[in-house]
Each structure stands twice: as C-alpha cells, then as structure tokens.
C-alpha cells in the first residue's frame, strides 16, 4: 500500500452495492472480512444504499454509506481519496468505469472490478497505467469468473514448474469440464456495448480480435498469430477429452493471461501458447454437444450485432441488475482443468473447482477476496503497480485466499 493510502477512512468501498452482484459481494464481505475491516457501501442513491444495508444486516448494519455518481469526476476523486481499495461492480465499464480508474490511479488507491471488456481495459492501460505506476495503485480488472480462474490457474502452473525446475510453459489449454449457472445481465450488456463500439470503429475492432490486444508492448509480441487466434468451431483433442468448443469468455481470458506473461517479463515462457475451450465429450454425443455450444456462441454474437435479432434477444436475455434465485446460485458450480506441457516435456494440470453459480456466488467470493487481498495482504503481494491482472497484482496471495474460501487450485502431473 502506498504511503498516501495508509491513513484512509475506509479499507474497502464496494461501489455499486445496490446492484445484484454488488450486493452479493457486500454480503460476502460481511461474513468473510476479518473483524475490524472498515467497509463502506457506495452508490448513487442514499435511499437504495440504506435499504441494502438494512437487508444485509449483521456486521453490515454499521457500515458507512458513500453516495457518489460514477460519471462525476469530483465524486470519484472523493471516493478514491477516502479508501485503500475500491471494488466496483458498476458497468458496463466502458460507459461508467474510466472516471473511477483515473481517480484511483491518481490517488494511489487500489481498484478491482468485474469487467470482461477488452476495449475498456485497453483504454485504462493507455490512459492511466503510468499514473498508477507512479502513485503505487494496483488497478486490477477481471476479478470474477472472467478472468480469475484462467489467470491464477496458469500462474499456479508456472509457480509449480519453476519450483520443480521443469522449464517454461508451452502449449496450455483451459478446459471447462462442467459448469452450472445463469447468464449475467451485466455480461450481456457489456457484450452489446463492445460489439457496438467495434462496429463503429475499425481500429477498436482490430484490438478486439488481436490475441495480444492487451499486451503492454504490442511490437514485442508475435506478428504471426498462428495458434493464438481465438478458436473457431469444434476442436477434436482426445488428450483433452474428445470434442471441444470455444469458451465464450476466452476472448477476454486469453488476453489477460498473455498480459500477465508479458508484465512478468515472459516468466511463463516465450513459447507459451494459450487457448480456452469447453468440453463436449467423446463419441457419439461429444461432437453434437460441442457443435451446439459453438453454434450457440456464434448465433449470440451475430444476433446481438444485427438490429432485428437484437430486439428479439433483448426480450429474453436478462437485463443488468437481474440474476438467478438464491437456490440456483447455491446449486451452481464450475470444474475446470488447465493443461500444460513444460519446455522439458512434463505434462501438468491445474484442477480448479468452486461451488456456487460462476457468475454470481463464485464471482462475489473472487471479487471480495481480491478486495481483501489488496487491502490487507501488504508485503505478501507482488511488488507491482499500474494497470495489472489478478496474477500480477496479487498472485499466490489471492490463490491462497480463494483456497481458504473453498475454491480449489491443485496442480498435479497429467
């Protein structure tokens, strides 16, 4: 924590606390934060904040309220100056996020969000990375289901390979073996916004499709993209379980993992090749299931890109602020294996497991623990500042916190 952030009124401000995921994150912090952690609830409406605080009850009943508008520079400066960490769920981030990123970067305040928006992160890097480095702020995007399991899973493989002298990581594949959960209205809104921006701006569109679009130095990355292009259609890989489809969050997750590698001076290895897939399974139904997943993803993107079909999809897809019932959130889960081969030929896998709906309950745990790590872990955090990733900002400290919270990150020989 920077010197200027040591003496602050709050340890963590949850901004967007009256929204669906913001409220879940606040509720998690109400039970998981160590006694004495100074937490505040932030949002635009005092009335809604008061109602949320009353509904949370317990320890949250005494939490202070911070009324602020995310589009007001003055309000964001006031929030950033009041706290050591801001955890924000206010999206779409391209629309609402940059004033807070700027304020945190200038005030040396750590920041965590749930964005999966490549273009927003690129803007944050270009506009505020150097200011955050100078102030000591850690600006950490993608602190939910995208992209914590991806980023920490690959980081855990790197730590294990380094500890055992196995060399760098080469071909690495993240495989979603099973998952159960609802579709996030916020994720859908972010996708709509990204598609609209890319449609209107050819330069932005190139950034979105560039596998190295979040690199700190694009010229240092390969110009021949080869296998690093986003997977299209069904993939057959018997070593990974049969037939697989592209994972819809891979478009953001893969770029975050590559940014981590670059920010770490390519510690994972210059030969890292990374992709993300969903398991369909073996014969006879595997190719049918994988084809349905791949076709559904293509249909969603195309449907949201065209005005007539977008209207139809908008009628059935959830709106921001909506989410599944408590029972559905509790019954959700995810199971992911991240496979790699090291440069000496050793095959490893990181098994990642967590209870709860991935985009809601599990994400609230991830964002909550990221905020606590940034606020409380001090010297256990990597010596880094700027616009970072979960792995480069918190690394093993966050992995250990998530393990203690019931998430599994287990590296073993494949």
N, C-alpha and C positions, 0 to 999 in steps of 0.2 A: 504494500500500500504506500502510495506517495505521501511525503510529509504533509502536503497541503490537504490530504484527505483523512488524516489521522483524527482530527478533532471535528467530527461532524455530528449533527443532531441524530441521524439515523444510521443504522448499519445497512439496511436494505429497504428500498421503496419498491413495492410492487405496483407498477403503473399499468392501468387497465384492469384494476382489481374487481370492477363490477362486471366485466365480461366473463364469458363461460370459462375459458382456460385460466384467466387471471384469478378468478375466484377459487378454482381448484388449486392453483399454485399457492395462494394465500392460505387456504385450508391446510395444505400440506405443511407449509412453514409453521402453522400454528401448533402442529404436533411434533415436527421434526427438528425445528431450530433449538439450539441449546438455550437453556434458561438464561435470561438476561440479554438475548439478542434483540436489538432495537429495530423493530419492523414497523413500517408505515404503509398505509393503503393509499394509492393515488388514482385519480381520475378526474373527469370534467365536472361531474355533478356531486355536490356535497350530499344531496338527498339520497342519491343512489349509494354513495360510499357509506353513509350512516346505516342504510338498510343492509348492505352487505356485511358490515362489521357486526351488526346485531345478529344476523343469521349465522355468521361464523361462530360467535360466542367464544367461550373458553378464554384462552390467553388473548385472543384477538380482540376481546371486548374492550381492552385498554389501549389498543394500538392507535396512534395519532393518524389523522387524515390529511392528505395533501391534495388540495384542489388545484388542478392545472390542466391547461389545454395543450395537447401535443403539437399543435400548429403555432403556438406562441413562443417565440424565442425567449422572451422575458420569463415566461413560466418555466420553460425547460432549463434556463440558467438557474432559476431559483431551486428547482428540484435537484439538479446536479450538485449544486453547492451545499445542499442540505444532507447529503448521504454519501456513504462509502461506495454503495452499489445500487444501480437501478436495474431491476428485472422487468422488462416491458413485454406485454402481450398485445400492444396496440398496433393493429395492422389494418389494411395492407401497409407494409412498411415503406414501400416506395411512395405512398401518399402521406404517411404520418411520421415516418421514422427519422428523417435526417436532422431536424432541429434538435432532437434529443442526443443523437450521436455527436453532433457538433458541440453541444454543451458539455457532455461528459468528457470529450476529448480535451476541451479547453480547461475544465476544472479538475482534471486528474481523477475522475470518478469512473470506477469500473462499471461495465454495462453488459447485460446479457439479454438476448431476445430469442424469438422462435421463428425468425424469418426463414423461408426457403426460396427467397427471391434473388436470383443471380445478379440481376441488374441493380437492385438496391445495394447489395454488398459491394459490387464494383464501384458504385458511386461513393459509398462510405470509405472505401480504400483510397480512391483517388482524391477525395476532398479532405479526409480527416486522419489518415494514417500517421502522417508526420507530426501533426499536433498532438495526437495521442501518445506517440513515442516520446515526445518532448515532455509531456505532463506526467507520464508514467501510467496513463489509463490503459486498461485492457478492455478493448471493445470486442465483445465475443458474440458473433452471430450463431445461428443454427444450434441452439442449446436445447432442442427437443428431439423427437424421433428422427427428424432430419436436423442435424447430422451426427448426434452424439454416438449412437452405436457404430456407425461407419467409422468415424474419426478415432474414437477410443479403441475400437476393435483392431484397426490397423496399427495404431500406436502400441497396443499391448503385444502384438506380434513382433513389432520392431524391438521393443524392450526385451522380450524373451530371446529373440535371435541374437541381439547384442550381448546379453548376459551369458549366453552359451557359445559365443564365438561361431555362429552359423552363417555369418555374412549378411548382406543386404537382402531386401525383399525384391522378388521379381514378379512373376505372374500372380496376381492377387484378385480373388473374386469373392464378393459379398453375396451370400445366397440366403434369401428369405425362405426358410423352410416351411414356416407356418405362421399365421397371424390372424387375429380376430379383433375387429374394431370398426368403428364408424368412420364415415368421411367427414373431415373437418370443414365447416363452412368458411373458416378463415383461410384454409389452404386453397379452396376453390376460388375465393375472391382474389387471392394473390396470383393464382394461375391466370385468371381473367385479365388482371392488370398487366402481367408480364407479356401475355400474348398481344394485348392492345399496343403496348409500347413497342414491341418488336415489329409489329405490323406497320407502324408509322415511321420507324427509324431503322434504316438498313444497317447502320453502324451498331446499334443496340442488338439487332438480330444476329449479327456476326459474333458478338460477345456471348450471346445466349447459347449458340451452337458450338462455340470453341471449348474443347475439353480443358484447356488451360486458361479459361476466361477469368479466373480469379488469381492467377499467378502474380506474385509481386514483381516479376520481370518477365514479360512475355517473350522477349527476344532470347532469353536464356533457355526457353523450352523448345521442344522439337517442333519443326515446321511440318515434317511428315507425320501426320497424326496416327496413321496405321490403326492398330487395335484400340487406341484410346478414344476413338469416336464412340458416341453413345450407341449401344447395341440396338439393332433394328430387327424385329421379328423374332422367331423362335430359334433358340440355340440348343444344339444337342451336345452334351458333355457327360458321358457315362460316369466319369470320375466324380462329378458333382451331383449325380442322382438321376441323370436322364435328360429330359426335355425341360428347358427353362425359357422364361420370357423376360423382357426388360422390366426392371423395377421402376415404378413411376417416380420415386424420389431420387433415383440415381442421377438425374440431370443436375441436381444440386449437390448431392452427397459426394459424387466423384470429384467434383471441382474443389470441394472443401478438403478432401484427403490430399489432393495434389498440391493445394496451397500449403497445407501443413508440411508436407515433404519439402517444399521449396523454402518456407520460412525457417525450417530446421537445417538449412544448408544441405538438403538432399541426404539427410541422415538415413532415411529409409532405403536409399539407393537410387542411382540414376537409371537403373533398369526396371524400376517399379512400373508395372502396367496394371491398371486397376479398372474393374467393372463391377456392376451390380445387377443381379438377376433374381427372379422369383422362380421357385421350383414348381414345375408342373408334375414331374414324376416320370416313371418308366412306362414301358408299353403295358397295356394297349391304350390307356387313357391319358398318359402323360402329354403326348403331342396335342391332343384335343384341349386339355386344360391350359397348356402353355399358349396355344393359339388363341384361346378365348381371352386370356389375360392380355396378350399383345394386341389383339384386335380391339378390345375394350379401351385400352390406353390410347390407341390411335384415334378411335371414334370420339373419345372425350376431348382430345386436343383439337381435332378438326371441328367437332361440334361447337366448341366454345369460340372457335375462330370465325365462324360464319354467323351473321346476324340471325337468320331464320331459325337455325338449330339452337343457337344460344338461348333464344327466348323459350324454346321447349325445355332445354336443360335447366334453365333458371327456375322453372316451375317445379322441378323435382329435386334439385340439388339443395343442400342446406345453406342457409344464409349465415354470415358471420354472427357469432354470439349464440348460435344453436349447437346442440350436441346431444349425445345419447343419454339415456336414462342412467341412474346410478347403478342399477343392476347390470346393464350392458357394459358400463365402464369397468365394473368389478370382474365381469366374466371374460373380458378381453385378455390378450396376451400376445407375445411375439417370441419366435425362436429363429435365430439367425446364426449361420456359420460363416466365418470369414476364412477362406482357404488361401494359403500362400506357399510358394516354393522359394527357398532362400538361394543365394548365389552358390552355395556349396551343394545344392540339390536336396536339402532337407525339406520335407513337406510338413507344414504345421497348420493347425486350425484353431481359431478362437471361437468358442461357443458362447453366444450371447443370448441370454434368456431373461425375460421380465414378465411379471404379472400385470394385468390391467390393460385397458384399451390403449394401444400405442400412441394415438394422437391426443389423448386426454389424460387418463390417470397416469400412465407411464411418463408422458411428457411433463406433467406437473412435477413429478419426482425429479426428472432430469433438470428442469429449469430451477426448481427450488434448491437442489443440491449445488448447481452451478453458482447460484447467487451466494449460498453459504460458503462455498469454497473461495470465491473471490473476496468475500468479506472477512473471512476468519482464518484462512489457511496460511496467510503470510509467507514466511520463508519456505514453506513446503511447495509453493508454486514455482514454476519455471521463471527465470529472470527475463521477462519479456514484456513489451508494451507495444501498443499500436492496434490496428485492426487485425485481430487474431482469429484463431479457431479454437474449439474446445481442447484439442490435443496440445496446441502450442501455448495456450493461456493457462491451462490447469493440469493437463496430462494425467499422470498417475494419481495425483491428489483427488481428482474428480472420479476416476475409476474406483479408487478405494471407497469413496463416499457412496457411490452407487452400489457397490457390493454390500456395504453395510446396510443399505436401504432395501436389499432384497433382489437386486439385479445381479446376474452372473456374467462374468467375463473370465473364461477359463481357457488358457492356451495349453494345447497338448500336441503330441505328434499325430499326424494324419494317418 
